[in-house]
Amino acid sequence: MFEDSITIFNKKYDPYKRDYDYIRTYIEGVNVEKKKAVNVIKSGLENASSGTVYIPIEDLNTENKEYISPKKYQGLTSKNLDNCYTLQTGDIVVIGMIDYTVDKDNTVTKLKNEFDDVFEILIVDDKLKGGLPHWEVSLK
């Protein structure tokens, strides 16, 4: 039904490393609406772009990964993270499918500098009732 795709980097805190791991998931069959904007501040220009991603439940390609709630996701061990994904505040969303792995050499800051349309999830709105069950994900 929808033709856009996104790459989600779910973040999960690793107490042994005392840092976050970012697990990548490709999602195809979504609708993306972007709003490009800039704020003028004393020190120059600041990115104020935002967007909304509509993720339908049906006809969604998620690499055979299962959606689970953010709290369940945070409770999983690192070896179980490859089979599922979630939508939670603070996760990174890139419009399109990109081949990038976030690690100590390839940081989130580097990701934002190297790719266009990199956003952070601000709000996840559950619209699972009605004619077209979907998630509405607001990005900043």
N, CA, C and O atoms as CSV, one atom per row, in Angstrom:
chain,resi,resn,atom,element,x,y,z
A,1,MET,N,N,0.834,-1.183,0.000
A,1,MET,CA,C,0.000,0.000,0.000
A,1,MET,C,C,0.887,1.258,0.000
A,1,MET,O,O,0.754,2.092,-0.895
A,2,PHE,N,N,1.790,1.412,0.988
A,2,PHE,CA,C,2.704,2.548,1.004
A,2,PHE,C,C,4.046,2.107,0.439
A,2,PHE,O,O,4.395,0.928,0.511
A,3,GLU,N,N,4.797,3.041,-0.121
A,3,GLU,CA,C,6.025,2.675,-0.826
A,3,GLU,C,C,7.311,3.159,-0.165
A,3,GLU,O,O,8.397,2.864,-0.664
A,4,ASP,N,N,7.222,3.889,0.935
A,4,ASP,CA,C,8.429,4.390,1.590
A,4,ASP,C,C,9.043,3.318,2.485
A,4,ASP,O,O,8.398,2.331,2.841
A,5,SER,N,N,10.305,3.539,2.836
A,5,SER,CA,C,10.991,2.640,3.758
A,5,SER,C,C,11.787,3.468,4.763
A,5,SER,O,O,12.150,4.612,4.493
A,6,ILE,N,N,12.050,2.877,5.917
A,6,ILE,CA,C,12.834,3.537,6.959
A,6,ILE,C,C,13.802,2.530,7.572
A,6,ILE,O,O,13.625,1.317,7.463
A,7,THR,N,N,14.816,3.067,8.213
A,7,THR,CA,C,15.734,2.273,9.014
A,7,THR,C,C,15.602,2.761,10.447
A,7,THR,O,O,15.798,3.944,10.726
A,8,ILE,N,N,15.273,1.861,11.349
A,8,ILE,CA,C,15.147,2.219,12.766
A,8,ILE,C,C,16.358,1.672,13.510
A,8,ILE,O,O,16.776,0.534,13.298
A,9,PHE,N,N,16.911,2.503,14.382
A,9,PHE,CA,C,17.964,2.068,15.289
A,9,PHE,C,C,17.378,2.105,16.698
A,9,PHE,O,O,17.319,3.159,17.331
A,10,ASN,N,N,16.939,0.922,17.185
A,10,ASN,CA,C,16.414,0.828,18.543
A,10,ASN,C,C,17.565,0.895,19.522
A,10,ASN,O,O,18.579,0.217,19.355
A,11,LYS,N,N,17.401,1.724,20.553
A,11,LYS,CA,C,18.471,1.801,21.542
A,11,LYS,C,C,18.103,0.974,22.769
A,11,LYS,O,O,16.958,0.963,23.219
A,12,LYS,N,N,19.108,0.285,23.291
A,12,LYS,CA,C,18.937,-0.537,24.484
A,12,LYS,C,C,20.164,-0.366,25.356
A,12,LYS,O,O,21.294,-0.504,24.889
A,13,TYR,N,N,19.938,-0.069,26.612
A,13,TYR,CA,C,21.050,0.163,27.528
A,13,TYR,C,C,21.718,-1.152,27.891
A,13,TYR,O,O,21.048,-2.121,28.245
A,14,ASP,N,N,23.047,-1.180,27.803
A,14,ASP,CA,C,23.851,-2.343,28.191
A,14,ASP,C,C,24.588,-1.990,29.481
A,14,ASP,O,O,25.529,-1.197,29.456
A,15,PRO,N,N,24.167,-2.575,30.621
A,15,PRO,CA,C,24.795,-2.216,31.898
A,15,PRO,C,C,26.266,-2.620,31.989
A,15,PRO,O,O,27.019,-2.021,32.757
A,16,TYR,N,N,26.683,-3.618,31.225
A,16,TYR,CA,C,28.088,-4.045,31.263
A,16,TYR,C,C,28.987,-3.029,30.571
A,16,TYR,O,O,30.092,-2.756,31.040
A,17,LYS,N,N,28.521,-2.469,29.462
A,17,LYS,CA,C,29.292,-1.445,28.740
A,17,LYS,C,C,29.030,-0.044,29.295
A,17,LYS,O,O,29.789,0.892,29.045
A,18,ARG,N,N,27.936,0.076,30.056
A,18,ARG,CA,C,27.479,1.370,30.561
A,18,ARG,C,C,27.253,2.354,29.424
A,18,ARG,O,O,27.621,3.526,29.494
A,19,ASP,N,N,26.632,1.830,28.378
A,19,ASP,CA,C,26.329,2.626,27.191
A,19,ASP,C,C,25.182,1.945,26.446
A,19,ASP,O,O,24.768,0.839,26.794
A,20,TYR,N,N,24.678,2.624,25.414
A,20,TYR,CA,C,23.579,2.086,24.630
A,20,TYR,C,C,24.092,1.275,23.450
A,20,TYR,O,O,25.103,1.613,22.835
A,21,ASP,N,N,23.376,0.199,23.148
A,21,ASP,CA,C,23.535,-0.522,21.893
A,21,ASP,C,C,22.416,-0.047,20.977
A,21,ASP,O,O,21.318,0.258,21.442
A,22,TYR,N,N,22.686,0.017,19.687
A,22,TYR,CA,C,21.682,0.409,18.701
A,22,TYR,C,C,21.507,-0.742,17.727
A,22,TYR,O,O,22.451,-1.131,17.040
A,23,ILE,N,N,20.287,-1.293,17.668
A,23,ILE,CA,C,20.000,-2.443,16.831
A,23,ILE,C,C,19.175,-1.969,15.641
A,23,ILE,O,O,18.129,-1.342,15.805
A,24,ARG,N,N,19.664,-2.279,14.437
A,24,ARG,CA,C,19.066,-1.789,13.194
A,24,ARG,C,C,17.952,-2.714,12.711
A,24,ARG,O,O,18.069,-3.938,12.774
A,25,THR,N,N,16.863,-2.099,12.224
A,25,THR,CA,C,15.758,-2.820,11.586
A,25,THR,C,C,15.312,-2.027,10.375
A,25,THR,O,O,15.130,-0.812,10.453
A,26,TYR,N,N,15.135,-2.719,9.245
A,26,TYR,CA,C,14.580,-2.098,8.045
A,26,TYR,C,C,13.076,-2.342,8.040
A,26,TYR,O,O,12.615,-3.451,8.313
A,27,ILE,N,N,12.320,-1.299,7.726
A,27,ILE,CA,C,10.869,-1.436,7.626
A,27,ILE,C,C,10.437,-0.854,6.283
A,27,ILE,O,O,10.700,0.310,5.981
A,28,GLU,N,N,9.770,-1.685,5.486
A,28,GLU,CA,C,9.260,-1.263,4.187
A,28,GLU,C,C,7.734,-1.261,4.221
A,28,GLU,O,O,7.121,-2.059,4.930
A,29,GLY,N,N,7.123,-0.354,3.443
A,29,GLY,CA,C,5.669,-0.287,3.371
A,29,GLY,C,C,5.089,0.758,4.299
A,29,GLY,O,O,3.985,0.589,4.817
A,30,VAL,N,N,5.835,1.855,4.517
A,30,VAL,CA,C,5.379,2.939,5.389
A,30,VAL,C,C,5.146,4.200,4.560
A,30,VAL,O,O,5.527,4.265,3.391
A,31,ASN,N,N,4.525,5.188,5.171
A,31,ASN,CA,C,4.336,6.496,4.537
A,31,ASN,C,C,5.083,7.534,5.368
A,31,ASN,O,O,4.910,7.609,6.584
A,32,VAL,N,N,5.916,8.337,4.700
A,32,VAL,CA,C,6.734,9.338,5.384
A,32,VAL,C,C,6.327,10.729,4.919
A,32,VAL,O,O,6.205,10.981,3.721
A,33,GLU,N,N,6.120,11.624,5.868
A,33,GLU,CA,C,5.890,13.043,5.581
A,33,GLU,C,C,6.971,13.832,6.293
A,33,GLU,O,O,7.078,13.779,7.518
A,34,LYS,N,N,7.789,14.576,5.518
A,34,LYS,CA,C,8.888,15.360,6.096
A,34,LYS,C,C,8.562,16.843,6.020
A,34,LYS,O,O,7.896,17.309,5.095
A,35,LYS,N,N,9.050,17.571,7.019
A,35,LYS,CA,C,8.931,19.021,7.052
A,35,LYS,C,C,10.320,19.588,7.304
A,35,LYS,O,O,10.855,19.456,8.404
A,36,LYS,N,N,10.902,20.214,6.298
A,36,LYS,CA,C,12.227,20.819,6.441
A,36,LYS,C,C,12.068,22.214,7.015
A,36,LYS,O,O,11.252,23.001,6.537
A,37,ALA,N,N,12.848,22.516,8.039
A,37,ALA,CA,C,12.790,23.831,8.671
A,37,ALA,C,C,14.123,24.134,9.339
A,37,ALA,O,O,14.921,23.239,9.614
A,38,VAL,N,N,14.343,25.423,9.591
A,38,VAL,CA,C,15.557,25.872,10.256
A,38,VAL,C,C,15.174,26.980,11.224
A,38,VAL,O,O,14.339,27.828,10.910
A,39,ASN,N,N,15.788,26.969,12.402
A,39,ASN,CA,C,15.632,28.056,13.357
A,39,ASN,C,C,16.867,28.944,13.289
A,39,ASN,O,O,17.990,28.459,13.150
A,40,VAL,N,N,16.643,30.242,13.389
A,40,VAL,CA,C,17.762,31.173,13.434
A,40,VAL,C,C,18.023,31.494,14.900
A,40,VAL,O,O,17.145,31.989,15.607
A,41,ILE,N,N,19.256,31.203,15.349
A,41,ILE,CA,C,19.652,31.500,16.719
A,41,ILE,C,C,20.879,32.397,16.688
A,41,ILE,O,O,21.441,32.636,15.620
A,42,LYS,N,N,21.301,32.894,17.840
A,42,LYS,CA,C,22.437,33.819,17.897
A,42,LYS,C,C,23.692,33.262,17.248
A,42,LYS,O,O,24.424,33.988,16.575
A,43,SER,N,N,23.941,31.963,17.451
A,43,SER,CA,C,25.176,31.377,16.936
A,43,SER,C,C,25.056,30.899,15.486
A,43,SER,O,O,26.030,30.391,14.929
A,44,GLY,N,N,23.902,31.048,14.877
A,44,GLY,CA,C,23.743,30.633,13.486
A,44,GLY,C,C,22.426,29.927,13.264
A,44,GLY,O,O,21.429,30.230,13.920
A,45,LEU,N,N,22.424,28.981,12.335
A,45,LEU,CA,C,21.218,28.238,12.007
A,45,LEU,C,C,21.178,26.918,12.763
A,45,LEU,O,O,22.209,26.287,12.996
A,46,GLU,N,N,19.976,26.515,13.138
A,46,GLU,CA,C,19.783,25.265,13.858
A,46,GLU,C,C,18.726,24.455,13.116
A,46,GLU,O,O,17.685,24.989,12.733
A,47,ASN,N,N,18.990,23.171,12.914
A,47,ASN,CA,C,18.050,22.302,12.223
A,47,ASN,C,C,16.766,22.165,13.042
A,47,ASN,O,O,16.814,21.841,14.229
A,48,ALA,N,N,15.631,22.409,12.412
A,48,ALA,CA,C,14.343,22.265,13.086
A,48,ALA,C,C,13.417,21.372,12.269
A,48,ALA,O,O,12.195,21.467,12.381
A,49,SER,N,N,14.007,20.503,11.444
A,49,SER,CA,C,13.205,19.617,10.613
A,49,SER,C,C,12.449,18.617,11.478
A,49,SER,O,O,12.876,18.271,12.580
A,50,SER,N,N,11.321,18.165,10.953
A,50,SER,CA,C,10.507,17.185,11.662
A,50,SER,C,C,9.836,16.284,10.631
A,50,SER,O,O,9.979,16.488,9.425
A,51,GLY,N,N,9.125,15.315,11.105
A,51,GLY,CA,C,8.436,14.417,10.197
A,51,GLY,C,C,7.471,13.525,10.936
A,51,GLY,O,O,7.441,13.479,12.166
A,52,THR,N,N,6.681,12.816,10.150
A,52,THR,CA,C,5.751,11.835,10.673
A,52,THR,C,C,5.847,10.598,9.809
A,52,THR,O,O,5.869,10.687,8.581
A,53,VAL,N,N,5.903,9.441,10.450
A,53,VAL,CA,C,5.905,8.175,9.734
A,53,VAL,C,C,4.638,7.424,10.128
A,53,VAL,O,O,4.337,7.256,11.309
A,54,TYR,N,N,3.904,6.977,9.108
A,54,TYR,CA,C,2.711,6.176,9.322
A,54,TYR,C,C,3.079,4.730,9.017
A,54,TYR,O,O,3.449,4.402,7.890
A,55,ILE,N,N,2.977,3.867,10.024
A,55,ILE,CA,C,3.388,2.474,9.901
A,55,ILE,C,C,2.149,1.591,10.041
A,55,ILE,O,O,1.669,1.370,11.153
A,56,PRO,N,N,1.627,1.082,8.918
A,56,PRO,CA,C,0.444,0.222,8.998
A,56,PRO,C,C,0.809,-1.159,9.553
A,56,PRO,O,O,1.951,-1.601,9.432
A,57,ILE,N,N,-0.151,-1.819,10.149
A,57,ILE,CA,C,0.063,-3.161,10.681
A,57,ILE,C,C,0.102,-4.179,9.532
A,57,ILE,O,O,0.903,-5.113,9.553
A,58,GLU,N,N,-0.759,-3.993,8.544
A,58,GLU,CA,C,-0.862,-4.935,7.429
A,58,GLU,C,C,0.150,-4.595,6.335
A,58,GLU,O,O,0.554,-3.441,6.186
A,59,ASP,N,N,0.550,-5.605,5.581
A,59,ASP,CA,C,1.449,-5.455,4.426
A,59,ASP,C,C,2.753,-4.765,4.791
A,59,ASP,O,O,3.272,-3.965,4.013
A,60,LEU,N,N,3.279,-5.064,5.953
A,60,LEU,CA,C,4.503,-4.439,6.431
A,60,LEU,C,C,5.646,-5.440,6.344
A,60,LEU,O,O,5.505,-6.576,6.796
A,61,ASN,N,N,6.775,-5.038,5.771
A,61,ASN,CA,C,7.943,-5.897,5.683
A,61,ASN,C,C,8.956,-5.432,6.728
A,61,ASN,O,O,9.507,-4.336,6.618
A,62,THR,N,N,9.201,-6.264,7.740
A,62,THR,CA,C,10.110,-5.909,8.835
A,62,THR,C,C,11.201,-6.955,9.018
A,62,THR,O,O,11.623,-7.220,10.143
A,63,GLU,N,N,11.656,-7.547,7.928
A,63,GLU,CA,C,12.707,-8.569,8.000
A,63,GLU,C,C,12.293,-9.749,8.886
A,63,GLU,O,O,13.140,-10.374,9.524
A,64,ASN,N,N,11.008,-10.047,8.925
A,64,ASN,CA,C,10.458,-11.128,9.763
A,64,ASN,C,C,10.713,-10.901,11.246
A,64,ASN,O,O,10.760,-11.852,12.026
A,65,LYS,N,N,10.877,-9.650,11.631
A,65,LYS,CA,C,11.003,-9.322,13.049
A,65,LYS,C,C,9.623,-9.017,13.615
A,65,LYS,O,O,8.752,-8.493,12.921
A,66,GLU,N,N,9.443,-9.349,14.864
A,66,GLU,CA,C,8.169,-9.147,15.543
A,66,GLU,C,C,8.201,-7.836,16.333
A,66,GLU,O,O,9.202,-7.519,16.975
A,67,TYR,N,N,7.104,-7.077,16.282
A,67,TYR,CA,C,7.005,-5.871,17.099
A,67,TYR,C,C,6.686,-6.274,18.527
A,67,TYR,O,O,5.815,-7.112,18.761
A,68,ILE,N,N,7.394,-5.676,19.488
A,68,ILE,CA,C,7.063,-5.849,20.899
A,68,ILE,C,C,7.082,-4.472,21.566
A,68,ILE,O,O,7.670,-3.529,21.038
A,69,SER,N,N,6.449,-4.368,22.703
A,69,SER,CA,C,6.354,-3.089,23.411
A,69,SER,C,C,7.743,-2.643,23.888
A,69,SER,O,O,8.632,-3.473,24.074
A,70,PRO,N,N,7.923,-1.335,24.084
A,70,PRO,CA,C,9.225,-0.835,24.536
A,70,PRO,C,C,9.697,-1.454,25.854
A,70,PRO,O,O,10.885,-1.743,25.996
A,71,LYS,N,N,8.810,-1.661,26.809
A,71,LYS,CA,C,9.234,-2.248,28.092
A,71,LYS,C,C,9.680,-3.693,27.929
A,71,LYS,O,O,10.657,-4.114,28.548
A,72,LYS,N,N,8.968,-4.463,27.095
A,72,LYS,CA,C,9.404,-5.840,26.832
A,72,LYS,C,C,10.760,-5.836,26.133
A,72,LYS,O,O,11.628,-6.655,26.435
A,73,TYR,N,N,10.931,-4.907,25.197
A,73,TYR,CA,C,12.185,-4.820,24.443
A,73,TYR,C,C,13.355,-4.549,25.381
A,73,TYR,O,O,14.411,-5.171,25.258
A,74,GLN,N,N,13.170,-3.628,26.310
A,74,GLN,CA,C,14.245,-3.295,27.248
A,74,GLN,C,C,14.566,-4.453,28.181
A,74,GLN,O,O,15.668,-4.517,28.727
A,75,GLY,N,N,13.616,-5.376,28.373
A,75,GLY,CA,C,13.844,-6.517,29.244
A,75,GLY,C,C,14.523,-7.702,28.568
A,75,GLY,O,O,14.901,-8.661,29.241
A,76,LEU,N,N,14.684,-7.649,27.244
A,76,LEU,CA,C,15.291,-8.757,26.522
A,76,LEU,C,C,16.803,-8.792,26.695
A,76,LEU,O,O,17.442,-7.768,26.938
A,77,THR,N,N,17.359,-9.986,26.566
A,77,THR,CA,C,18.812,-10.116,26.538
A,77,THR,C,C,19.304,-9.762,25.141
A,77,THR,O,O,18.532,-9.801,24.184
A,78,SER,N,N,20.557,-9.423,25.018
A,78,SER,CA,C,21.096,-8.958,23.734
A,78,SER,C,C,21.009,-10.020,22.645
A,78,SER,O,O,20.923,-9.665,21.469
A,79,LYS,N,N,21.027,-11.298,22.982
A,79,LYS,CA,C,20.947,-12.329,21.935
A,79,LYS,C,C,19.531,-12.469,21.364
A,79,LYS,O,O,19.371,-13.032,20.281
A,80,ASN,N,N,18.512,-11.978,22.054
A,80,ASN,CA,C,17.131,-12.046,21.566
A,80,ASN,C,C,16.701,-10.800,20.795
A,80,ASN,O,O,15.593,-10.760,20.260
A,81,LEU,N,N,17.551,-9.796,20.732
A,81,LEU,CA,C,17.166,-8.529,20.106
A,81,LEU,C,C,17.074,-8.605,18.584
A,81,LEU,O,O,16.391,-7.782,17.975
A,82,ASP,N,N,17.735,-9.562,17.962
A,82,ASP,CA,C,17.738,-9.653,16.504
A,82,ASP,C,C,16.405,-10.122,15.927
A,82,ASP,O,O,16.198,-10.017,14.718
A,83,ASN,N,N,15.502,-10.633,16.749
A,83,ASN,CA,C,14.235,-11.170,16.268
A,83,ASN,C,C,13.059,-10.223,16.436
A,83,ASN,O,O,11.934,-10.570,16.076
A,84,CYS,N,N,13.299,-9.032,16.976
A,84,CYS,CA,C,12.189,-8.124,17.234
A,84,CYS,C,C,12.632,-6.670,17.116
A,84,CYS,O,O,13.820,-6.365,17.016
A,85,TYR,N,N,11.653,-5.797,17.130
A,85,TYR,CA,C,11.906,-4.353,17.111
A,85,TYR,C,C,10.815,-3.688,17.926
A,85,TYR,O,O,9.816,-4.312,18.285
A,86,THR,N,N,11.021,-2.415,18.212
A,86,THR,CA,C,10.021,-1.652,18.941
A,86,THR,C,C,10.000,-0.229,18.415
A,86,THR,O,O,10.817,0.139,17.572
A,87,LEU,N,N,9.081,0.560,18.902
A,87,LEU,CA,C,8.996,1.985,18.595
A,87,LEU,C,C,8.973,2.714,19.933
A,87,LEU,O,O,7.980,2.655,20.658
A,88,GLN,N,N,10.065,3.402,20.263
A,88,GLN,CA,C,10.147,4.061,21.558
A,88,GLN,C,C,10.781,5.438,21.407
A,88,GLN,O,O,11.585,5.676,20.505
A,89,THR,N,N,10.408,6.325,22.298
A,89,THR,CA,C,10.970,7.663,22.325
A,89,THR,C,C,12.486,7.583,22.434
A,89,THR,O,O,13.024,6.838,23.253
A,90,GLY,N,N,13.170,8.367,21.593
A,90,GLY,CA,C,14.622,8.400,21.625
A,90,GLY,C,C,15.300,7.520,20.600
A,90,GLY,O,O,16.496,7.676,20.353
A,91,ASP,N,N,14.558,6.586,19.988
A,91,ASP,CA,C,15.151,5.766,18.934
A,91,ASP,C,C,15.447,6.637,17.717
A,91,ASP,O,O,14.835,7.689,17.533
A,92,ILE,N,N,16.386,6.193,16.892
A,92,ILE,CA,C,16.796,6.932,15.702
A,92,ILE,C,C,16.094,6.341,14.480
A,92,ILE,O,O,16.047,5.123,14.306
A,93,VAL,N,N,15.550,7.220,13.639
A,93,VAL,CA,C,14.901,6.808,12.395
A,93,VAL,C,C,15.582,7.528,11.240
A,93,VAL,O,O,15.765,8.745,11.272
A,94,VAL,N,N,15.956,6.760,10.216
A,94,VAL,CA,C,16.524,7.321,8.995
A,94,VAL,C,C,15.552,7.002,7.869
A,94,VAL,O,O,15.121,5.859,7.722
A,95,ILE,N,N,15.209,8.002,7.082
A,95,ILE,CA,C,14.312,7.779,5.956
A,95,ILE,C,C,15.098,7.048,4.867
A,95,ILE,O,O,16.153,7.514,4.435
A,96,GLY,N,N,14.580,5.905,4.430
A,96,GLY,CA,C,15.260,5.058,3.462
A,96,GLY,C,C,15.983,3.933,4.178
A,96,GLY,O,O,16.053,3.888,5.406
A,97,MET,N,N,16.517,3.028,3.377
A,97,MET,CA,C,17.255,1.888,3.939
A,97,MET,C,C,18.741,2.162,3.787
A,97,MET,O,O,19.237,2.336,2.674
A,98,ILE,N,N,19.452,2.200,4.914
A,98,ILE,CA,C,20.884,2.493,4.884
A,98,ILE,C,C,21.662,1.352,5.522
A,98,ILE,O,O,21.190,0.694,6.449
A,99,ASP,N,N,22.849,1.137,5.009
A,99,ASP,CA,C,23.735,0.109,5.541
A,99,ASP,C,C,24.710,0.791,6.498
A,99,ASP,O,O,25.764,1.272,6.082
A,100,TYR,N,N,24.354,0.827,7.774
A,100,TYR,CA,C,25.148,1.515,8.788
A,100,TYR,C,C,24.960,0.774,10.099
A,100,TYR,O,O,23.846,0.369,10.431
A,101,THR,N,N,26.012,0.599,10.825
A,101,THR,CA,C,25.955,-0.026,12.142
A,101,THR,C,C,26.490,0.965,13.167
A,101,THR,O,O,27.612,1.455,13.035
A,102,VAL,N,N,25.695,1.258,14.180
A,102,VAL,CA,C,26.130,2.168,15.232
A,102,VAL,C,C,26.984,1.371,16.213
A,102,VAL,O,O,26.529,0.387,16.798
A,103,ASP,N,N,28.231,1.813,16.381
A,103,ASP,CA,C,29.141,1.208,17.345
A,103,ASP,C,C,30.089,2.300,17.834
A,103,ASP,O,O,29.821,3.483,17.626
A,104,LYS,N,N,31.199,1.919,18.484
A,104,LYS,CA,C,32.071,2.958,19.048
A,104,LYS,C,C,32.778,3.782,17.968
A,104,LYS,O,O,33.136,4.934,18.211
A,105,ASP,N,N,32.984,3.209,16.782
A,105,ASP,CA,C,33.598,3.968,15.680
A,105,ASP,C,C,32.573,4.726,14.854
A,105,ASP,O,O,32.846,5.833,14.391
A,106,ASN,N,N,31.407,4.145,14.664
A,106,ASN,CA,C,30.328,4.760,13.894
A,106,ASN,C,C,29.229,5.204,14.859
A,106,ASN,O,O,28.296,4.455,15.145
A,107,THR,N,N,29.354,6.410,15.343
A,107,THR,CA,C,28.452,6.918,16.371
A,107,THR,C,C,27.171,7.477,15.768
A,107,THR,O,O,27.061,7.630,14.551
A,108,VAL,N,N,26.198,7.784,16.634
A,108,VAL,CA,C,24.960,8.418,16.190
A,108,VAL,C,C,25.261,9.796,15.625
A,108,VAL,O,O,24.633,10.202,14.647
A,109,THR,N,N,26.202,10.528,16.211
A,109,THR,CA,C,26.592,11.843,15.693
A,109,THR,C,C,27.150,11.721,14.282
A,109,THR,O,O,26.823,12.526,13.410
A,110,LYS,N,N,27.978,10.731,14.058
A,110,LYS,CA,C,28.533,10.490,12.717
A,110,LYS,C,C,27.414,10.126,11.741
A,110,LYS,O,O,27.426,10.565,10.591
A,111,LEU,N,N,26.456,9.332,12.192
A,111,LEU,CA,C,25.297,8.972,11.369
A,111,LEU,C,C,24.551,10.226,10.934
A,111,LEU,O,O,24.201,10.366,9.762
A,112,LYS,N,N,24.306,11.138,11.869
A,112,LYS,CA,C,23.590,12.375,11.557
A,112,LYS,C,C,24.372,13.261,10.596
A,112,LYS,O,O,23.775,13.990,9.804
A,113,ASN,N,N,25.699,13.208,10.657
A,113,ASN,CA,C,26.530,14.013,9.763
A,113,ASN,C,C,26.652,13.407,8.366
A,113,ASN,O,O,26.828,14.142,7.394
A,114,GLU,N,N,26.562,12.087,8.250
A,114,GLU,CA,C,26.779,11.411,6.971
A,114,GLU,C,C,25.513,11.215,6.145
A,114,GLU,O,O,25.598,11.073,4.926
A,115,PHE,N,N,24.341,11.204,6.777
A,115,PHE,CA,C,23.105,10.898,6.064
A,115,PHE,C,C,22.092,12.020,6.219
A,115,PHE,O,O,22.034,12.697,7.245
A,116,ASP,N,N,21.294,12.198,5.170
A,116,ASP,CA,C,20.165,13.125,5.231
A,116,ASP,C,C,19.010,12.437,5.951
A,116,ASP,O,O,18.979,11.212,6.070
A,117,ASP,N,N,18.086,13.221,6.417
A,117,ASP,CA,C,16.834,12.721,6.987
A,117,ASP,C,C,17.034,11.733,8.127
A,117,ASP,O,O,16.474,10.637,8.115
A,118,VAL,N,N,17.837,12.129,9.112
A,118,VAL,CA,C,18.032,11.352,10.338
A,118,VAL,C,C,17.247,12.058,11.438
A,118,VAL,O,O,17.458,13.241,11.705
A,119,PHE,N,N,16.348,11.323,12.069
A,119,PHE,CA,C,15.468,11.898,13.077
A,119,PHE,C,C,15.501,11.070,14.353
A,119,PHE,O,O,16.018,9.953,14.379
A,120,GLU,N,N,14.940,11.642,15.403
A,120,GLU,CA,C,14.755,10.940,16.667
A,120,GLU,C,C,13.259,10.819,16.912
A,120,GLU,O,O,12.509,11.757,16.641
A,121,ILE,N,N,12.817,9.669,17.426
A,121,ILE,CA,C,11.396,9.487,17.721
A,121,ILE,C,C,11.017,10.355,18.916
A,121,ILE,O,O,11.639,10.292,19.977
A,122,LEU,N,N,9.994,11.158,18.718
A,122,LEU,CA,C,9.492,12.060,19.751
A,122,LEU,C,C,8.236,11.487,20.408
A,122,LEU,O,O,8.116,11.475,21.633
A,123,ILE,N,N,7.293,11.008,19.571
A,123,ILE,CA,C,6.009,10.487,20.060
A,123,ILE,C,C,5.620,9.277,19.218
A,123,ILE,O,O,5.781,9.288,17.998
A,124,VAL,N,N,5.114,8.246,19.863
A,124,VAL,CA,C,4.532,7.099,19.161
A,124,VAL,C,C,3.064,7.052,19.536
A,124,VAL,O,O,2.715,6.841,20.698
A,125,ASP,N,N,2.199,7.250,18.538
A,125,ASP,CA,C,0.758,7.271,18.770
A,125,ASP,C,C,0.155,5.982,18.225
A,125,ASP,O,O,0.261,5.691,17.034
A,126,ASP,N,N,-0.463,5.229,19.088
A,126,ASP,CA,C,-1.062,3.939,18.770
A,126,ASP,C,C,-2.454,4.166,18.176
A,126,ASP,O,O,-3.370,4.593,18.878
A,127,LYS,N,N,-2.605,3.883,16.896
A,127,LYS,CA,C,-3.907,4.024,16.221
A,127,LYS,C,C,-4.305,2.658,15.666
A,127,LYS,O,O,-4.551,2.513,14.469
A,128,LEU,N,N,-4.366,1.662,16.543
A,128,LEU,CA,C,-4.569,0.288,16.120
A,128,LEU,C,C,-6.037,-0.098,15.978
A,128,LEU,O,O,-6.335,-1.249,15.657
A,129,LYS,N,N,-6.951,0.824,16.206
A,129,LYS,CA,C,-8.375,0.544,16.033
A,129,LYS,C,C,-8.885,1.317,14.821
A,129,LYS,O,O,-8.362,2.378,14.482
A,130,GLY,N,N,-9.894,0.780,14.186
A,130,GLY,CA,C,-10.489,1.470,13.050
A,130,GLY,C,C,-10.153,0.800,11.736
A,130,GLY,O,O,-9.690,-0.340,11.702
A,131,GLY,N,N,-10.393,1.524,10.655
A,131,GLY,CA,C,-10.265,0.974,9.308
A,131,GLY,C,C,-8.847,0.676,8.872
A,131,GLY,O,O,-8.632,-0.280,8.128
A,132,LEU,N,N,-7.873,1.455,9.305
A,132,LEU,CA,C,-6.484,1.230,8.937
A,132,LEU,C,C,-5.631,1.262,10.205
A,132,LEU,O,O,-5.116,2.316,10.576
A,133,PRO,N,N,-5.476,0.112,10.873
A,133,PRO,CA,C,-4.681,0.092,12.099
A,133,PRO,C,C,-3.211,0.415,11.785
A,133,PRO,O,O,-2.604,-0.178,10.893
A,134,HIS,N,N,-2.662,1.370,12.542
A,134,HIS,CA,C,-1.286,1.813,12.279
A,134,HIS,C,C,-0.711,2.519,13.486
A,134,HIS,O,O,-1.418,2.843,14.440
A,135,TRP,N,N,0.594,2.752,13.423
A,135,TRP,CA,C,1.271,3.614,14.386
A,135,TRP,C,C,1.572,4.922,13.675
A,135,TRP,O,O,1.946,4.932,12.502
A,136,GLU,N,N,1.408,6.013,14.386
A,136,GLU,CA,C,1.793,7.341,13.886
A,136,GLU,C,C,2.977,7.788,14.722
A,136,GLU,O,O,2.848,8.027,15.923
A,137,VAL,N,N,4.140,7.899,14.075
A,137,VAL,CA,C,5.379,8.182,14.778
A,137,VAL,C,C,5.838,9.583,14.426
A,137,VAL,O,O,6.142,9.867,13.267
A,138,SER,N,N,5.890,10.471,15.429
A,138,SER,CA,C,6.343,11.847,15.231
A,138,SER,C,C,7.844,11.910,15.455
A,138,SER,O,O,8.372,11.349,16.414
A,139,LEU,N,N,8.521,12.608,14.548
A,139,LEU,CA,C,9.987,12.677,14.560
A,139,LEU,C,C,10.441,14.120,14.716
A,139,LEU,O,O,9.742,15.050,14.313
A,140,LYS,N,N,11.632,14.299,15.312
A,140,LYS,CA,C,12.224,15.631,15.397
A,140,LYS,C,C,13.655,15.570,14.936
A,140,LYS,O,O,14.345,16.590,14.928
